[in-house]
Amino acid sequence: MNTILIFVILAIIQGITEPLPVSSSGHLVIFKHFFDLMSDNAILEIMLHAGSLFAIILFYFKDIKSLFVNNLSFIFRKEASHKEDFIFAVKLVIATIPAGIIGLLYKDAITAALNDVKWVGWFYLITTGLLILPKIIKPSSKPLSMMHSFIIGCAQAVALLPGVSRSGSTIATSMALGIKPEEGMKFSFFMFIPIASLVIVSGSIDLIQSAPDFTLWLAYGIAIIVSFIVTYYTMRWLSYIIKKDKYHYFALYTLFLSLFILLFL
């Protein structure tokens, strides 16, 4: 199959599955399995995530801009009215630490798992359990605390495993802790931005050093654009789903996917 067509298909998959709680990395492993693209080279996944990152930044652009400006104002001008935004930024840093540490320590093991479709099947069971957890616990509403941030960060660290949804694990964990769904969604995708940015910068350096030919450059560029567009509109749909309290229904899909992988792949 044509390389550009394969990249476009994978970009569409990435764009749909990055925001939704169904694991974009797990879906990419499955489709790489079908396309016989079993390679340790992670540049394609990184470029696809770049498209998603740009879409998430656009989706939350006003909030990100406000957070950035207010934090500078608090740090340099000590404006008390912006203290809440500064504390929110601190919570994001705390939540980012677990995934950063585990990613550095276990990078090789995670990379190996990225090419093992059977492991993905087992990891999807974790996602399924996390998605139904808020409905089992039914917590009372609570504000986001520093401890909540660390726990949600640990959920993001678990999601380094393909098949464990990053958005699913972090949003479902926040809901299980009693955080409002819309707030949990926002915090989850804000957490994605710093780690994804670092990984994408590293991947871009690797891409440049690999010196791909024009066709491959074109394929990567198209994939980023497609991933960006699809991710943005999927984010809008996800926001609607969360407001309607239908988030846990995705557990049916991840359970089906897990059984399909374990029984047939």
Buried (B, 14 or more C-beta within 10 A) or exposed (E): EEBBEBBBBBBBBBBBBBBBBBBBBBBBBBBBBEEEBEEEEBBBBBBBBBBBBBBBBEBBEEBBEEBEEBBBBBEEEEBEEBEEBBBBBEBBEBBBBBBBEBBEEBEEEBEEBBBBBEBBBBBBBBBBBBBBBBBEEEEEEEEBEEEBBBBBBBBBBBBBBBBBBBBBBBBBBBBBBBBBBEBBBBBBBBBBBBBBBEBBEEBBEEBEEEEEEEEBEBBBBBBBBBBBBBBBBBBEEBBEBBEEEEBBEBBEBBBEBBBEBBEEE
